Amino acid sequence: MMYDPLVKTVGEMRTVAKQLLPHSFPQKTRQDEADIAVLKKREILVDGYEVVVYFNNAHYGDRILETLQVYGRYFSFLPFYLVCKVARAFLGDDKLSLVEVIHSSAGKIDKTCKKIYVWTLYYDTDGKRISGPFAENATPDNYDGLVFLRTQDKDIKFF
């Protein structure tokens, strides 16, 4: 079997996210979440692109949320095939939602701007994939066989 660094990274990050679940928001404060964020983030090389990935689990009582943030280390935008490849590696192919946001460390459109691709996946307490709370207002989309919902960034509250 050929060594696949993406598969290895996904396995490690999923394990860490599960271990950190009791220490993550909303079980803990947003400040506690910020304190452990570095443990949930990695820079990886995928198809020649340096990509930053942030993977998180959050327990909301009747559901668990998995969130994957993907953005380019040196690029403002990433090829969408690459974004989908990373999402599939982490989250699979079913019940995914995507919201795309532009972030700037300066708070304005400048050279620090990055498009952040935020993928979400919800589970019920039995571990079954379920539609997320924003599914009703989302737009169905499809890219290269990956079916997902596009959520508008105005519907999501980022902290």
C-alpha positions as CSV (number, residue, x, y, z in Angstrom):
1,M,0.0,0.0,0.0
2,M,1.3,3.4,-1.0
3,Y,1.8,6.0,1.8
4,D,-0.7,8.9,1.6
5,P,0.2,11.8,3.9
6,L,-3.3,13.3,3.5
7,V,-4.9,10.1,4.9
8,K,-2.4,10.1,7.8
9,T,-3.1,13.7,8.6
10,V,-6.9,13.3,8.5
11,G,-6.6,10.3,10.9
12,E,-4.5,12.2,13.3
13,M,-6.6,15.4,13.2
14,R,-9.8,13.4,13.7
15,T,-8.3,11.7,16.7
16,V,-7.2,15.0,18.3
17,A,-10.6,16.6,17.6
18,K,-12.4,13.8,19.4
19,Q,-10.1,14.0,22.4
20,L,-10.5,17.7,22.6
21,L,-14.4,17.6,22.3
22,P,-15.0,18.0,26.1
23,H,-12.6,21.0,26.0
24,S,-14.2,22.7,23.0
25,F,-17.0,25.3,22.6
26,P,-19.9,25.1,23.6
27,Q,-18.8,22.7,26.4
28,K,-16.2,25.3,27.4
29,T,-16.0,29.1,26.8
30,R,-14.9,30.7,23.5
31,Q,-11.7,31.7,25.2
32,D,-11.0,28.1,26.2
33,E,-11.6,27.2,22.5
34,A,-9.2,29.9,21.4
35,D,-6.5,28.5,23.8
36,I,-6.6,25.0,22.2
37,A,-7.1,26.1,18.6
38,V,-3.5,25.6,17.7
39,L,-4.0,21.9,18.4
40,K,-6.7,21.7,15.7
41,K,-4.8,23.4,12.9
42,R,-2.1,22.1,10.5
43,E,-0.3,23.2,7.4
44,I,-0.2,20.5,4.8
45,L,0.9,20.0,1.2
46,V,-1.8,18.8,-1.2
47,D,-1.1,18.5,-4.9
48,G,1.7,21.1,-4.6
49,Y,-0.3,23.7,-2.7
50,E,0.5,24.6,0.9
51,V,-2.9,24.5,2.6
52,V,-4.0,25.3,6.1
53,V,-6.7,23.0,7.6
54,Y,-8.5,23.5,10.9
55,F,-10.7,20.6,12.0
56,N,-13.1,20.8,15.0
57,N,-15.8,18.8,16.7
58,A,-18.5,20.5,18.8
59,H,-21.2,18.8,20.9
60,Y,-24.5,20.7,20.9
61,G,-26.6,18.3,23.0
62,D,-28.8,16.7,20.4
63,R,-26.2,16.9,17.6
64,I,-22.4,16.9,17.0
65,L,-20.9,19.3,14.5
66,E,-17.8,18.6,12.5
67,T,-16.2,21.7,11.0
68,L,-13.4,21.8,8.5
69,Q,-11.8,25.1,7.5
70,V,-9.5,25.1,4.4
71,Y,-7.5,28.0,3.1
72,G,-4.3,28.6,1.2
73,R,-1.1,29.4,3.1
74,Y,0.2,31.7,0.4
75,F,-2.7,32.0,-2.0
76,S,-5.9,34.1,-1.5
77,F,-7.9,31.4,-3.3
78,L,-7.5,27.7,-3.9
79,P,-8.6,25.6,-6.8
80,F,-12.0,24.2,-6.0
81,Y,-11.1,20.7,-7.0
82,L,-8.4,20.9,-4.2
83,V,-10.9,22.2,-1.6
84,C,-13.3,19.4,-2.5
85,K,-10.5,16.8,-2.3
86,V,-9.6,17.9,1.2
87,A,-13.2,18.0,2.3
88,R,-13.9,14.5,1.0
89,A,-10.8,13.2,2.8
90,F,-12.0,14.6,6.2
91,L,-15.8,14.4,5.9
92,G,-16.7,12.0,3.2
93,D,-19.4,12.6,0.6
94,D,-22.8,12.8,2.4
95,K,-24.8,15.7,4.0
96,L,-22.0,18.3,3.6
97,S,-22.5,22.0,3.7
98,L,-20.2,24.7,2.6
99,V,-19.9,28.4,3.3
100,E,-17.2,30.6,1.8
101,V,-16.0,33.7,3.6
102,I,-13.3,36.3,2.8
103,H,-11.1,37.1,5.8
104,S,-8.5,39.8,6.2
105,S,-6.2,40.2,9.2
106,A,-6.5,44.0,8.6
107,G,-10.3,44.0,8.4
108,K,-10.4,45.4,4.9
109,I,-9.7,44.2,1.3
110,D,-6.0,44.1,1.1
111,K,-3.1,41.7,0.4
112,T,-3.9,39.7,3.6
113,C,-7.3,38.6,2.2
114,K,-7.9,34.9,2.1
115,K,-11.0,32.9,1.1
116,I,-11.8,30.4,3.8
117,Y,-13.8,27.4,2.7
118,V,-15.8,26.2,5.7
119,W,-17.3,22.7,5.4
120,T,-19.8,21.4,8.0
121,L,-21.3,18.0,8.8
122,Y,-23.8,17.3,11.5
123,Y,-24.5,14.0,13.3
124,D,-27.3,13.0,15.7
125,T,-26.5,11.4,19.0
126,D,-26.6,7.9,17.4
127,G,-23.8,9.0,14.9
128,K,-26.1,9.2,11.9
129,R,-25.4,12.0,9.5
130,I,-28.2,14.6,9.5
131,S,-29.0,17.9,7.7
132,G,-27.7,21.0,9.4
133,P,-29.9,23.7,10.8
134,F,-29.3,26.0,7.8
135,A,-30.3,23.3,5.2
136,E,-33.7,24.9,4.5
137,N,-32.2,28.2,3.2
138,A,-29.1,26.6,1.5
139,T,-28.7,26.1,-2.2
140,P,-27.9,22.6,-3.5
141,D,-24.7,22.4,-5.5
142,N,-22.5,19.7,-7.2
143,Y,-18.9,19.7,-8.1
144,D,-17.4,16.7,-9.8
145,G,-19.9,14.3,-8.2
146,L,-19.7,15.9,-4.8
147,V,-23.2,17.0,-3.8
148,F,-23.4,19.6,-1.0
149,L,-25.4,22.5,0.2
150,R,-24.1,26.1,-0.1
151,T,-24.9,28.2,2.9
152,Q,-24.8,32.0,2.7
153,D,-22.3,33.6,5.0
154,K,-25.0,36.0,6.3
155,D,-26.7,32.9,7.8
156,I,-23.6,31.9,9.9
157,K,-22.3,33.7,13.0
158,F,-18.5,33.5,13.2
159,F,-16.8,34.3,16.5
